[in-house]
Amino acid sequence: MTEPRSVFGPQADADVPAFWRALGLPGIIDVHVHFMPPRLMNAVWEYFAEAGPLVGHEWPIRYKQSEEERITHLRGMGVRAFTSLAYPHRPGMAESLNEWTAGFAARVPEALQTGTFYAEPDAARYVRRALEGGVRVWKAHLQVGGYDPRALELDLVWGMLAEAGTPVIVHAGSGPVANGHTGPGPFGEVLARHPRLTAVIAHLGAPEYDGFLAMAERHERVHLDTTMAFTDFLGGLGTFPEALLPRLRDLGLAGRVLLGSDFPNIPYEYAHQLEALARLGMGDDWLREVCWNAAARLFDLR
């Protein structure tokens, strides 16, 4: 890229603190971390182990550890704030997940209280309740949930979130397996109706990178997260086009690209995500925005 790299990415998790210290940061903020009730977390791990239809290929989980071990590992690397993204795959799950993640945030100081929802008749009721209970970030998983973001039941939900300004991390891209509600089109229609919605598109929108970059360029409150982007593993799921890198750099410097990892559901060391971003050669200012500054502003963590 146009700026030489001076800070090199960590080669192992033990090197992560040296990475953010070299950038002059107080740590890193990860907006795409999964903590769920143990029974659901184990079911997710089993699904990945079986390479289920929504995964489509082998996906070994690197950090299949107890909840406390995972929290300790994040703290040891200097992850100062992280989400607890839980998501329903059927109706009737979301409200209980919101209760669990509220309890998780209450006992883990670094955790941003996270909420979720599903396209179902009472979604607006429990989303309003969760907003009043202090949710700071939401998760909408269109690929796993298999619901249409344009569903009538969600129109009030999107409106409430737009008014409240709480970010929603949306898996709207078609990777790893598409359904009829993924891709830039369906969620783009939601934004057309609710242009003040603060959204974070997971995985840079893989594999429809161009369409989701354009979405962020059109909508000032749309961001992208880097989850699994540029890692050796994701390469087989849709390589980010080199021609789009200048646009990604501009969005990053503007504070619109946030660090995400998918921890613990990754098949490589956590450090590899950071190394993959550093080797792009976007420059230290870009890395500072992505790894700390942009999320610190978005969640008022400064």
C-alpha positions, 0 to 999 in steps of 0.5 A: 500500500502507500505507507510502509509498515513499521509495526509487525503483526504478532506471530503467537498469542503471547506476542499480542501485548507487544503488538499493541504497545508498539502502536502506542495503544492501551490494548485492543478492542474486539467487537466480534467475540462469542460467549453463549450459555454453555449448552448452546456453545457446546452445540455450536462447537459440535456443529462446526466439528461436523461441518454442518450445512451452514459451515460446509467444510472442516472448521476445527475450533482452536479455543474449545476451553471453559468460559473462565479459561477463554476470559483469562486468555483474552485478558492476557492478550490485552483485549480490554473490551469485547462482545458476547455475541449470541444469536438464535437459530429459531423463534423463541430463543432470543429473549433468554439469550439476552438475559444470559448475556446481561448476566455475563456482562454484569460479572465480566467487566470487559464485556459489552452487554450484547443483545440479539433478536429474531424475526418473530411477533414479540421481537419489538417487546423484548428488544425494547426491554433489553435496550432499557436493561443496558444493551450496548451492541446487538447481533443479527445473524441472517445466515444462521438465523435464515430470516429476512431482515425486511420482515414486518416483525423487525421494522419496529426493531430496526427503528428502535435501534436507529433511534437509540444509536446502539450498534448492531453487528450484522452477518449479512454476507453470504459466506460461508453458505448463502441463503435467500436473505444474505448479500447486500440487497436485503440489508441494503433495503433495511438501511434505505428505510432506516438510514440512521441505523448504526450497523457493523457488517461482519467479516467485511461482508465476505464474499460480497466485499465490493457491495458492502464496502459501497454500503459503508461508503453510502451510509455514514453509520455503517461500519465493517468488522475484520473478522477472519479477513485476510487470514490464511483460512478465509482465503478459501471462502472468498479472497478480498480483491486487491483492487478494493484495498485503497477503499478499505484503507480510506474507510479504516482511517475514517474510523469505519473498520473495527477489529473482529476475531470470531474468538473462540470459534476460529481454527488458528491462533488469535494472533493470526488475525492481527498478523494478517491485518498488519501484513497488509501494510496499511500503516500504523495509523490504520492499525490504531483506528482498527484495533482501538480508536474506532471502537473506543469512539463507537462505544464511548470507551475513551 
